[in-house]
Amino acid sequence: MLAQARQARPAPFAALPLPAPPRLGCGHDRHRGACSSGRAVMGLLFGLFASAFLSATLLPGSSEAALVALLAGTALPPWWLVAAATAGNVLGSVVNYGIGRGVERFRDRSWFPVAPRRYEQAVGWYRRFGRWSLLCSWVPVVGDPLTLVAGALREDWRVFLVLVTLGKAARYGAIAGAFAAL
């Protein structure tokens, strides 16, 4: 089919070499290298996005495992996977930030999920290391509460978004790069 496309081109472009089209889809032979529609591709990307989103909220999850599974099991371009995971993870952190913006007024209530002493420790840690600590928002266990505290302390949302995106994109890029090096 590619040879037919080259022959149908006007003469000035016939000599230009064309790279092979990317192999998309789920990687199974029954799709002959590409799914007939983009539904499978979009489903995979949305699944990774959702996994990363849930992992960034206070719910448990492992978006890194989902990323590695898709890197190993599909022929999708790694940058698509890194972009989907980063977008989902950042959006989850934005949800934490939003929760943090409204949580301060409830911290003295008996049902508040964090003990007052622990909350004060988190606030002190954030104040000590400042906004630059948001570059570590990808760190398991520490990162999610850190984004919540950033909201509670009214960190500028633009700074928050830039620093969290840089940190999370670097993490997913490093995972994809390490996988490619194997």
N, C-alpha and C positions, 0 to 999 in steps of 0.2 A: 504494500500500500504506500509506503514511503517512497519507493522507487517511482510509482505512478505519479505521485505528487511532484517529484522533482522533474519528471518529463513534462508535466503540464505547465511548468513555469515559463515565463518569457526567457529568452536567451540570455540577457545580461545577468540573471540570477541563477542560471543553471549550474554555474561552476562553484557557487558558494557551498561549502560543506555545512550540512545541518547536523546538530547534535541529536542523538537518539532522544525521543520523547521520554519524559520521566514515567516510570512504571508506578501507577497509582493503584489504590484499592487495597484489598486485604492480603494479597500475595498468593492466593490459591491459583493453581493452574486452570481451574474451571473458568476463571475470568480472563484467561489469556493475557495476563499482565496488567489488565486494567478493568475495573468494573464498568459495566455498560452505562451506569448512571453515577452521579456523584453522591448518591445517598449513602453508600457504604463508607465512603471517605468522610463525608460530613458526620455520619454516625460515630466513627472512630474518633474524630477530632472533638465532637461534642462530649463523648464519653470521657476523654482525657481532660477536657475543660471542666466538666462536672466533678471529676475526681479531684482535680487541683483546687477547685472552689471549696469543696467540702473539707479538704485537708487544711485549708487556710483558716477556716472558721474554728471555733473551739471544739468542733467534733473531731474524733480521731479519723485518720485516713493516711494513705500512702500514695501520693501522686507520683513519687519517684519510681515505684514499682510499675505503675501503669505506663509511665514514659518509657522505661526500659523494655517492657513487654511489647510496646508498639514499635520501638526502634528495632527490636529483634524480629518481630513477626510481620512487619509490613514493609513496603517499599516507599512509603511516604517520605518526602523530603524531611530530613531532621529539623530544619528550621521551621516547618509548619507545626511539628509536634512541640518544639520549644515555645513557639509563639502561643499555641493553644494552652499549654500548661501554664505559661507565665500569665496570660490574660485571666485564666480562671483563678489562679492563686492570688493575683493582685486584687481581683474583684472580691474574693473572700476576705482579704485583709481590709478592704474598704468597708465591708459589712462590720467587721470588728471595730474599725475606727468609728463608724456611726453609732454602734452600741456604746462605745466608750464615751462618746459625746453626751449621751443621756444617762450614763450609769452613775456619775458622780453624786447626783442628788439622792440616790438610793443606798449609798454605802453604809449609812448608819442603821439601816433596817435589819431586823433579825434574820430575815430570809435571804439576805445578800449572800451570794455564793462564795465570796472571798472574805476571810477574816480581816478585820480592820488592820491588824498588825501586818499581815501579808500584803495588803493593798498599799499600805504606807511604804513597805520595803520596795515594792515594784515602782512606786512613784519616785522614791529616793534614787533608785538605780537609774531610772530614765532621766531624772534631773542631773544626776552625776555625769552620765555619758552623753546626754543630749540627743539631739535629733539624729546624729550620725549613727546612733545605735540601731536605727531603722534599717541600715544596710545589712544588719544581722537578723532581719525579720524572717528569714528563711530557716533559721536554726530550729530544729524540732524542740518542742516543749516550751522554749523561751520566746520564740518569735510571735506566736499567736497572742499571748497576753501583752506582749510589747506593743503590738498594733492597737490593742484595746486601750492601754494606758496612754498612748499617743493621742487618741481621741479624747480621753478624759482630761488630759492636760492642754487640750485645745491647740495642738500642733497645727500649723498652717497646712491645709489639705493639699496644696500644690507641692510643697516640700515633701510631705508624706508620700504622695503619689510617685514622685520622681525617685526618692530614695528606696522605697519598697520595690518599685519596678526594677531598678538597677540590681538590687540584691537578689531578687527572685529570678530575674533573667540570667544573671551570672551563674546561679546555682543550676538551673536547668541546662544552660549552655555547657557548663562543666560536665554534667552527667552525660549529655549527648556526645561531647568531645571525648570523654573517657570511653564511652561505648564504641565510638568509631575507631579509637586507637587499638581496641582489642582485636 
